[in-house]
Amino acid sequence: MATVHVIGAGIAGLSCAVELVKAGQRVVLWEAAAQAGGRCRSFHDATLDRTIDNGNHLILGANPAVFAYLETIGARDGLVGQTRAAFPFVDLRSGERWTVRPNAGPVPWWIMAPGRRVPGSRVRHYLAGLALARARSGDTAASRLAGSGPLLERLWEPFTVAVLNAAPDEAAASLLWPVLRLTFGRGEAACRAYLTRNGLGPDLVAPALRYIERGRGRVNLNRRLRSIARDGHRVTGLDIAGAGDGAAFEAGDVAVLAVTPQVCAQLLPEVPAPLETRPIVNAHFRLDRPVPMPGGSMILGVIGGTAQWIFARGDIASVTVSAAGDLVDRPADEIARDIWSDVSRALDYRPPAPPPCRIVKEKRATFAQIPSALPLRPPAETPLRNLFLAGDWTATGLPATIEGAVRSGVTAAGHALRALAAP
């Protein structure tokens, strides 16, 4: 039987390998790092004496590919989520607090209920969001959401920054609409937020590795792809550091490249790739008690401060700051100080001294999801007939999210299986 070589064990590569193993295909997974997961990883932090994730990755009810992936690897119980969608916010400047509560069903009557919507907003402000459906390729979110009144700052901006890792005045409006349509456009259940029970590594990555290795798969870590040999329009060999004969590429084999756009550009310079990136900064604070979130919520949106979203993970308050270009190069202690000031006010929790903290900087968290980058997102197919691409940066039609990464892996697996079946 021919082999599919999957290069890269991030979520896209894992998803691809899982799909191939499910189909009974022999797979070899190659990963340059010492651990799988890519940007979705967990580690034990000595400062906090806790296992934490590098960042907070929210999964929504409108993410069917993620749920299918978890069902396949037997890890659906690894997610914990809301029984009803509710998104609490606090404005640190005014002290106002409110909760956005979508209703069941596709008709959004919740926007007519003052207790379910943003203070000071009117129905017409929400209807302004429909302008995203008419977004052209060069439109930014801010240009399409003009006329949304207080929602621009109190709903659309945190929504845009969280989804696209870009401020509304530069974020691609055409990427925001699919998420809005699949969440708020489908009702409360599609909007429910889920987090991993034990962490990204234990719940999204480790079960996938076990599934692959129990099937017709092999996983190789610390093995970097250095170059791709080709003959005409076909891959004929893979030069993988330290692999020896284990990287033998037979005549009928297929390869899937599930790497970053920067690595792809080095290996396949003829393939376009969005190389500009945007950072995310995460702060993890260990409290002396379970995180005192309002109403027992697991997430809290913060307006008017440095912090943007607070996530409760037991006694760990994890804070995400997306589109963090103005923050990422500052010293970690300064970042921790400013974010803790926001967190203590948002949670109304002021211990005698700031708690232990770990700052995690992802300088290349996502590609820059701006209009000029969209034409650079390549499809899964490449000029080489037996080489395909996977990654949240490819042309999935979705933003750079876990859902987009999983879908890209499934798409690449489908192309690989069809290539194997071709004469």
C-alpha positions in Angstrom: 0.0 0.0 0.0 1.2 3.5 -0.8 1.9 5.9 2.0 0.7 9.5 2.7 3.4 11.6 4.3 1.9 14.4 6.3 4.4 17.1 7.1 3.5 19.0 10.3 1.6 17.8 13.3 -0.3 21.0 14.2 -4.1 20.7 14.2 -4.3 20.8 10.4 -1.8 18.0 10.1 -3.4 15.9 12.8 -6.8 16.4 11.3 -5.5 15.2 7.9 -3.7 12.2 9.4 -6.8 11.2 11.4 -9.0 11.4 8.4 -6.6 9.2 6.4 -6.3 6.6 9.1 -10.1 6.5 9.4 -10.2 5.7 5.7 -7.7 2.8 6.3 -4.8 4.6 4.7 -1.2 4.2 5.8 0.2 7.5 7.1 3.5 8.8 8.3 3.4 12.0 10.3 6.5 14.2 10.4 6.9 17.1 12.9 9.9 19.4 13.2 9.3 20.2 16.9 9.6 18.0 20.0 5.9 17.9 20.5 2.8 17.8 18.3 0.0 20.5 18.3 1.8 23.5 16.7 0.1 26.6 18.2 -2.3 24.4 20.2 0.0 23.1 23.0 0.0 22.7 26.7 3.0 22.7 29.1 3.7 22.6 32.8 4.7 26.1 34.0 7.0 26.1 37.1 6.0 29.6 38.1 2.4 28.7 38.4 2.9 25.0 39.2 0.1 24.3 36.8 -0.3 22.9 33.3 -1.4 25.7 31.0 -2.1 26.3 27.3 0.0 28.6 25.3 -3.2 30.5 24.5 -7.0 30.4 24.8 -8.7 28.7 21.8 -12.4 29.0 22.0 -14.5 26.4 20.2 -18.1 27.2 19.3 -21.2 25.2 18.7 -21.0 26.2 15.1 -17.7 24.3 14.6 -18.9 20.9 13.2 -15.5 19.9 11.9 -14.0 20.2 15.3 -16.7 18.1 16.9 -16.4 15.5 14.2 -12.7 15.3 14.7 -13.1 14.8 18.4 -15.8 12.1 17.9 -13.4 10.3 15.6 -10.5 10.3 18.1 -12.8 9.5 21.0 -12.2 12.8 22.8 -15.6 14.5 22.7 -15.8 14.5 26.5 -12.7 16.6 26.4 -14.8 19.7 25.8 -16.8 21.5 28.5 -19.2 24.2 27.5 -22.1 26.4 28.1 -25.6 24.9 28.5 -26.9 28.2 27.1 -25.0 30.8 25.1 -24.3 33.9 27.2 -21.4 36.4 26.8 -20.9 38.7 29.8 -19.0 42.0 29.4 -17.7 44.7 31.6 -16.7 48.2 30.6 -13.8 49.3 32.8 -14.4 52.9 32.2 -18.0 53.2 33.1 -18.3 50.2 35.3 -21.3 48.9 33.3 -21.9 45.2 33.0 -24.2 43.4 30.6 -24.6 39.9 29.0 -25.4 39.2 25.4 -27.9 36.3 25.2 -28.8 35.0 21.8 -32.1 33.1 21.5 -32.8 29.7 20.1 -33.7 29.5 16.4 -32.5 31.6 13.4 -34.8 34.6 14.0 -32.8 36.9 16.3 -35.6 38.3 18.4 -33.1 38.8 21.3 -31.9 42.0 19.7 -35.4 43.5 20.5 -35.0 42.5 24.2 -33.1 45.2 26.2 -32.0 42.7 28.8 -30.3 40.5 26.2 -28.4 43.1 24.3 -25.7 45.8 24.7 -26.8 48.8 26.8 -27.6 51.8 24.7 -28.0 49.8 21.5 -31.1 49.7 19.2 -32.4 47.1 16.8 -31.1 49.1 13.8 -27.5 48.9 15.2 -27.6 45.1 15.0 -29.2 45.2 11.5 -26.2 47.2 10.4 -24.2 44.0 10.7 -26.0 42.6 7.7 -23.8 44.8 5.6 -21.0 42.3 6.1 -22.9 39.9 3.8 -22.2 42.4 0.9 -18.6 42.8 1.8 -16.2 43.1 -1.2 -12.7 41.6 -1.1 -11.1 45.0 -0.2 -13.6 46.0 2.5 -12.6 46.2 6.2 -14.9 45.3 9.0 -15.1 48.9 10.2 -16.1 50.2 6.7 -19.0 47.7 6.6 -20.1 48.3 10.2 -20.4 52.0 10.0 -23.8 53.0 11.5 -23.7 50.3 14.2 -23.6 52.9 17.0 -22.3 51.7 20.4 -22.0 48.1 19.0 -18.9 49.0 17.1 -16.9 49.3 20.4 -19.0 47.0 22.6 -19.7 44.1 20.4 -18.3 44.2 16.9 -14.8 45.2 17.9 -14.3 42.5 20.5 -15.9 40.0 18.1 -13.7 41.0 15.2 -10.5 41.1 17.2 -11.2 37.7 18.7 -12.1 36.0 15.4 -9.7 37.7 13.0 -6.8 38.8 15.3 -7.1 42.2 13.7 -8.6 45.6 14.6 -11.9 46.4 12.7 -10.2 49.2 10.7 -7.9 46.6 9.0 -9.7 43.2 9.4 -11.1 41.7 6.2 -14.9 42.0 6.4 -15.4 39.1 4.0 -13.9 36.7 6.6 -16.1 38.0 9.4 -19.4 37.3 7.7 -19.1 33.5 7.5 -18.6 33.4 11.3 -21.4 35.7 12.0 -23.7 33.7 9.7 -22.8 30.4 11.2 -23.1 31.6 14.9 -25.6 34.4 15.5 -27.3 33.5 12.2 -28.2 30.0 13.5 -29.2 30.8 17.0 -28.2 30.1 20.6 -26.8 26.5 20.2 -24.4 27.6 17.5 -23.1 30.4 19.7 -22.3 28.2 22.7 -18.7 28.5 23.8 -16.6 25.4 24.7 -13.1 25.0 26.2 -11.0 22.0 26.7 -11.5 20.2 30.0 -7.8 19.5 30.7 -6.0 21.6 28.1 -5.3 21.6 24.4 -2.6 19.0 24.5 -4.4 16.4 26.6 -7.8 16.9 24.9 -7.1 17.8 21.2 -3.6 16.6 20.5 -2.8 13.5 22.6 -6.0 11.5 21.6 -5.3 12.2 18.0 -1.7 10.8 18.3 -3.1 7.7 20.0 -5.7 7.3 17.3 -3.1 7.6 14.5 -0.7 5.2 16.1 -3.4 2.6 16.8 -4.3 2.7 13.1 -2.1 2.5 10.1 0.0 5.5 11.2 3.4 6.4 12.5 4.4 9.6 14.3 7.9 11.1 14.1 8.9 14.1 16.2 12.1 16.2 15.9 12.1 15.6 12.1 12.3 18.7 10.0 11.6 18.7 6.2 14.6 20.4 4.5 13.6 20.1 0.9 11.3 18.4 -1.6 12.7 16.5 -4.6 10.5 16.7 -7.7 10.5 15.4 -11.2 8.2 17.4 -13.5 4.9 17.7 -11.7 5.4 15.1 -9.1 7.2 14.8 -5.7 9.8 12.1 -5.8 11.5 12.5 -2.5 11.5 14.2 0.9 14.7 15.3 2.6 13.9 15.0 6.3 16.6 15.7 8.8 17.5 12.6 10.9 14.9 10.4 9.2 17.3 8.2 7.3 15.6 5.5 5.3 12.4 6.1 7.2 11.6 9.0 4.9 11.7 6.9 1.8 9.2 8.2 -0.7 7.9 5.5 -3.1 6.6 6.1 -6.6 2.9 5.9 -5.6 3.2 7.9 -2.4 1.5 11.3 -1.7 2.5 14.1 0.6 0.5 16.8 2.5 2.3 19.9 3.6 0.7 21.1 6.8 3.2 23.7 7.8 3.3 27.5 8.4 3.0 29.8 5.3 6.6 30.9 6.0 7.9 27.3 5.8 5.7 26.6 2.7 7.2 29.6 0.9 10.7 28.2 1.5 9.8 24.8 0.3 7.4 25.7 -2.5 8.3 29.3 -3.6 6.0 29.0 -6.6 2.9 28.7 -4.3 1.5 32.0 -3.0 1.3 32.4 0.8 0.2 35.1 3.2 3.4 35.9 5.0 2.4 38.9 7.1 1.5 38.0 10.6 -0.2 39.3 13.7 0.7 38.5 17.4 -1.4 37.4 20.4 -0.3 37.9 24.0 -1.7 35.6 26.7 -1.4 36.1 30.5 -2.0 33.4 33.0 -2.6 34.3 36.7 -2.8 31.7 39.5 -5.2 32.9 42.1 -5.6 31.6 45.7 -9.2 30.5 44.9 -11.3 29.5 41.8 -11.6 32.4 39.4 -14.5 34.5 40.7 -16.3 35.0 37.4 -19.7 36.8 37.4 -22.6 34.3 37.3 -20.2 31.4 37.2 -19.3 32.1 33.6 -16.2 30.7 32.1 -15.5 33.7 29.9 -15.7 37.5 30.4 -15.3 40.2 27.7 -13.5 43.3 28.8 -14.0 46.7 27.2 -11.8 49.8 27.7 -8.6 48.2 29.0 -5.6 46.2 27.8 -7.2 42.8 28.6 -9.9 41.6 26.1 -11.1 38.2 27.3 -10.7 36.5 30.6 -11.1 32.7 30.7 -11.7 30.8 34.0 -9.7 27.5 34.3 -10.0 26.5 37.9 -7.7 28.8 39.9 -6.1 30.1 36.7 -7.4 33.3 35.1 -6.2 33.2 31.5 -6.3 36.5 29.6 -6.1 36.9 25.8 -5.0 40.1 24.0 -5.4 39.7 20.3 -4.0 42.0 17.6 -1.3 42.7 20.2 1.2 44.6 18.0 1.5 47.4 20.5 2.0 45.0 23.4 4.1 42.1 22.3 7.5 43.8 22.4 7.0 45.2 25.9 8.7 43.5 28.9 6.7 40.7 30.4 6.5 42.3 33.9 5.0 45.4 32.4 2.5 43.5 30.5 1.5 41.4 33.5 1.1 44.6 35.6 -1.2 46.3 33.2 -3.3 43.2 32.5 -3.6 42.3 36.1 -4.9 45.9 36.8 -7.7 45.1 34.3 -8.4 41.6 35.6 -8.6 42.7 39.3 -11.2 45.4 38.4 -13.2 43.2 36.0 -13.4 40.4 38.6 -13.7 42.8 41.6 -10.9 40.8 43.2 -8.1 42.6 44.9 -5.7 40.3 46.8 -2.9 42.0 48.9 -0.3 41.3 46.2 -0.5 40.5 42.5 -0.7 36.8 41.9 2.0 34.7 40.1 1.8 35.2 36.4 3.1 33.7 33.1 3.1 35.8 30.0 3.1 33.9 26.7 3.8 35.7 23.4 2.8 34.3 20.1 4.5 36.7 17.7 3.2 34.8 14.6 -0.1 33.7 16.0 -2.0 34.0 12.7 -1.5 35.4 9.3 -2.7 39.0 8.9 -6.3 38.6 8.1 -6.6 41.7 6.1 -8.0 42.3 2.6 -4.6 42.3 0.9 -3.7 38.9 2.3 -6.9 37.1 1.0 -5.7 36.6 -2.6 -2.5 34.9 -1.2 -4.4 32.1 0.5 -3.7 29.1 -1.7 -6.1 26.1 -2.3 -5.2 22.6 -1.2 -4.0 21.6 -4.6 -0.4 22.6 -5.7 1.3 22.4 -9.1 2.6 19.0 -8.0 0.0 16.3 -8.5 0.9 14.3 -5.4 1.4 17.2 -3.0 -1.4 19.0 -1.2 -1.6 21.8 1.4 -3.3 22.0 4.8 -3.4 24.9 7.3 -5.7 27.5 8.7 -3.9 30.0 6.3 -5.0 28.2 3.2 -8.2 29.0 1.3 -10.7 27.5 3.7 -13.2 30.3 3.4 -12.9 30.7 7.2 -10.6 32.7 9.4 -7.5 31.3 11.0 -9.3 29.2 13.7 -9.2 25.7 14.9 -12.3 25.0 12.8 -10.5 26.3 9.7 -7.4 24.2 10.5 -9.5 21.0 10.9 -11.4 21.6 7.7 -8.2 22.2 5.8 -6.9 18.8 7.0 -10.0 17.0 6.0 -9.9 18.7 2.6 -6.3 17.8 2.0 -7.0 14.2 3.1 -9.7 14.0 0.5 -7.4 15.1 -2.2 -4.7 12.7 -1.1 -7.1 9.7 -1.2 -8.3 10.7 -4.7 -4.7 11.0 -5.9 -3.9 7.5 -4.5 -6.9 6.1 -6.3 -6.0 7.8 -9.7 -4.3 5.7 -12.3 
